[in-house]
Amino acid sequence: MGCSAKARWAAGALGVAGLLCAVLGAVMIVMVPSLIKQQVLKNVRIDPSSLSFNMWKEIPIPFYLSVYFFDVMNPSEILKGEKPQVRERGPYVYREFRHKSNITFNNNDTVSFLEYRTFQFQPSKSHGSESDYIVMPNILVLGAAVMMENKPMTLKLIMTLAFTTLGERAFMNRTVGEIMWGYKDPLVNLINKYFPGMFPFKDKFGLFAELNNSDSGLFTVFTGVQNISRIHLVDKWNGLSKVDFWHSDQCNMINGTSGQMWPPFMTPESSLEFYSPEACRSMKLMYKESGVFEGIPTYRFVAPKTLFANGSIYPPNEGFCPCLESGIQNVSTCRCPLVSLPSSLPQR
């Protein structure tokens, strides 16, 4: 009898323990995801007390910029009307470092900041060095010629005389470092003296001369402290709720984030929208595929085919006209003339 009673007691205890484990497991299934979600929402806010604040302030994830050039093989023959022959050079890879400064929290659940960028050449990831010489169209001369297109004939003649006097040519032979970060050219000083505001360059001319050690303007974004659904969304850029570079209200809208972070718990149905000061417009990335990065499930978002499509192919882009071929957009209203898809070709 004693052994039987102990067995029944043990069986009952095991049953109760099993029931408690089942209940606890059910509670955990329901509660743990909710608790994790609450912690994520708490710590992604732009708040000095959140775990992610320092990561937001100085993003630790490396950004890489890969640059390719078309090296012109027959510049003299091109000037005689022959077909260009080019070879692709690169990539020349740079790591981009970003850090935020002048961080100011506002009373309307927003924070304002300037984000500075610096670029560092990565020899181990590059195919070539910054001392490589590249023959390419003289961007400074061609850009000046385009900008003089609608100027009075007198000014055009003055510019033509300047080209001749300064020995400017249609093609130039410069190093990668000079093309990227700038080289001194007397034409820059001449243009700034007689045509102030025409070029965004002061002392040197280079594709990225004005970007290194610079900021992208004053961003004001929502912190998510009061409304997590608006976290990282841009409230204003340089004090503006919309820009005036384009010909429609839709194209002038400042939508999405500043392009680095988005609200948590994105899905394949989400779209990643952001405002790009470099392109002077808002852009949208669309889900393409799922993947895994270092054991972590990921979603890959890419630019849609319609991003730089001209207005005849994609009517909502009509406001960005005057339109060029699809894949190229004229941004001369706020930047140097053009942005495009890689090699100016539509994505396939």
N, C-alpha and C positions, 0 to 999 in steps of 0.2 A: 504493500500500500504506500509506504514512504517513497519508494522509488517511482511509483506511478504518479504520485502527487507532484514530485519534483519534475518529472517529465512533462506533466501537464502545465506546470508553472513555467518551465523553460520554453515550452511551445507557445504559451500565451505571451511570454515576454518577447520572444522572437517575432510573434505576430504583431504585437504592438510596435516593436522597433521597426519592423518592415513597413507598417502603416505610416509611422512617423517619417520614415525615409521617403516613402512614396509622396506623402503630403509635402515634405520639404522639397523634394525634387520638382513637384508640380509648381510650388511657389517660386522656386528658383527659375524654372523655365519661363514663368510669367514676369517675375520681378527683376531678374538679373539683366536681361536686355534693356528694360526700362531704366534701371540704375546706371548702366553703362551709357545709355543715350543721354541721361541727365548730366553725367560727368563730362561727356563730350561737349554737350551744349554749354556747360559752365566754363569749360577750359578753352574753347575756341574763340570766345569773345575777345574783342580788343580791349583788354583791361590789364593794367600792370600786375594785378593779382592772379591772372590766369596763367596756366602752364605754357600756353603757346605764345605769350606776349613777346618774349625775347626772339622767338623764331620769326614772328611777324616783323619785328623791328629790324632784324638782320638775318635774312633768309639763308639758312645753312646749306640748302640744296644747291649744287652747282648748276649754273646756266652756261651753256656753251654756244658760241657764235661761230659757225663755219662759213668762211668766205671763199668763193671761187671767182676767178677772173678769166675772161676770154683774151688770150694773148694774140694780137694781130700779127700775122706772119708776112703780109704783103702790103704795108701801108702806102708805099709809092705807087704800086699798081692800082690800088683802090682809087687813088686820086685821078688815075687815067681812065677810070670807068670799069675796071675789072672787078670780078666777084671777090668778096672778102674771103680770106682763108684764115681761120682761127684755130687755136688749140686751147683746151680748158686747162687751167692751172689751179692747183689747190687740192684739198682744202687747206686754208690757213685758219687755224682754230684759236679762238680767244675764249678765255673764261671771263664771265661777267660777274662782278661782285656788286651787290646792292645793299645799301643801308639807309635807313630812314632817319631824318633829322628834323628839327623844328617841330616836334610832335606836340600838338595842342589839342586837349579835349574840350569840346564845346558842350553847351547846355542842351542841345537837341539830339543827344545820343549819337553824335558824330565826332570824328577826330580828324584833324588836318595835319598834313605832313608834307615834307619834301623828301623824295627818294633819290639818292645819288648813286651813280653807276661808274664803275671803273672797269677797264678791260685789260687783261693780262695775256700776252701771247703764250701759247702752249706748244713748244717745239715737238714734244713727244707725240702729240696728237695730229701734228701738221705734216703735210707733204710739201716741204719747201720751207724757206725762211723769209723773214721780213726784208732781207736784203736782195731778194730775187727781183730782177727787173721785168716789168710788164710793158709791152707796147699796146696802147689803147687809145681810143678817141680822146681828144683833149676836152674833158668835161667842162672845164672852166670856160673855154672859148665857145664851145657849142651851146652851153647854158646861157652865156651872155648874148649870143646871137639870137637864141629863141626869145629871150626876154626883151630884146630890142625890136622884135617883129612888128609891134604896133606903135612904135615910137616914131616921131617925125623923122623925115629923111636926113635932116641936118645932124641929128644925134646918131643916126646909123652911120653916116660918113665919118663922124668923129670916132666912133668905136672901131670902124674898119681901119682908120689911120692908126689908132692905138695898137691894133693887132699887128700891123706891119712894122711900126716903130719898135715895138717890144719883142719882135721876132717870134710871135705866137704862131703855132702850126696846128693843123687839123688833128695830128696825132702826137702823142707824147710818150716818152720812154722814162718811166719812173719806177722806184722800188715799191714793193708792197707796203712798206712802212710809210712812205710818203703819200701814197694814194689813200691809205686808211686814215692816217693821223695828221696829214697836212704838210705842205711845203710852201715856202715863201715864193710869191709871184707878184711882180710889180703891178700886174693887171688887177689884182685884188684891191690894192690901195687906190688905183685909178678909179675903179668902179665905185668904191665906197666914197670917194671924194666928189665925183661928179654925178653919181646916181645913188645917193644914200637910200638905204632900205631895199635895194634890188637884191642883194645877196645876204644870207645870214652868216657870212664869214667876215672876220675882222682883220686878222693879220696873216693867217695861213689858209690855204684851201686844201681840204681833204674830205673824203666821204664821211668820216666819223670825227672830224676835227672838233666839232662842237658838241659831241656826245660824251667823250671821255671826261670823267670828273665833273659831270654835269647832272642836273636834275631834269625831270620830265614835267615840271610844273607843279603847282600846289594842288594836291588832291585832298578832298574832304569826303570821307566815307563813313558809313554807319558802323557803329561798334558792335551792335547785336546785344548790348546789355539790356535794353528795354524791349527790343523786338528782334529775336534771333533770326527771323526769316529775312531780315534786311541786312544781315551782317556782310561787310565788305562791299556792298553796293555803293556806287559813287553818288554822292549828293551834289557835289560841285567840283569843277576843275578850273583852277585859276579864278575862282569866284563865279563861274558861269554854270547855269543849269543846262544850257545848250550852247552850241557854237554857231557861228554864222559864216562858215566856209563854203557851204553848199547851197543848192537851189530848192530844197524842200525841207519842210519841218521834220519829216521822218529821218532824212539823212543828217540833219543837224542835231539830232537827239544824242545825249550822253547816256548810254545804257550800260547795265552790267557793273562789273567790278573794275579795279585798276589793272587786272590781268594777271594776278599772282595767286590769289586765293578766292575761293567761292564758298558758299554756305555748305555745311556738312550734309552727308547722306544724299549725295547726288545719285541719280539712276541713269540707265541708258536713255530714258525718255527726256532727261534734262538737256538743256543747251547751255554752253559756256559762253556768256556774252561779256564783253569788256570794252572799255574805251582805250584806244591807242593814240597817244599824243603824236607818235611818229607818223602815223597815217592820217591823223587829224579826224578820226571818225570812230564810231563804234563798230565792232566786229562780232561775229558769232561763230563758235566752233560746234560741230555736231558729232554725236557718238558714231564711232566706226566699228570698234571691236573690243572684246574683253581680253585681258591678258593677266600675266603674273609677273611681278617684279620683286625679286628677293623673297619669294614665298608669300607676297601680299597680293591679293586679287586687285586688278586695276581695270579702269575703263580708258580707252584711247579716244580722244576727240580730235578732229581734224577740221581744217577749213573746207567749207563746201565749194562745189564747182562754181556757185553763183557769187562768191565773195567779191571778185573783181570783174565779173561779167558786165558787159556794157548794157545800156538801157534797152537796146533792141532785143536782147536775149533775155534779160531779167528786168522787167519794168520798174520794180522798186529802186533799182540803181540809177534811174533816169536823173535823179537829183544830184548825182555825182558828176554829171556831164559838164563840159564837153567830153564826149566819150571817145575812147580809142578802141583798138582791138580788144576783144575779151581777154582777160588775164593781165591787163595793164590799167592802172588808174592814175589820172592826172591829179597830183596833190600840190600843184604850184601855187594854189591860193594860200598855203600856209607853210610849205616846205619846199625842198628842191624837187624838181618836176614830177618824177614818177615813182610809183611803187608797183610791184608785180608779183605774180607767182614765180617760182623758180624757172629761169630761162624764158620768162614771159609766156609760158605755155599753160593752157588750161589743164587742170588735173584730170587724170583718167582713172 
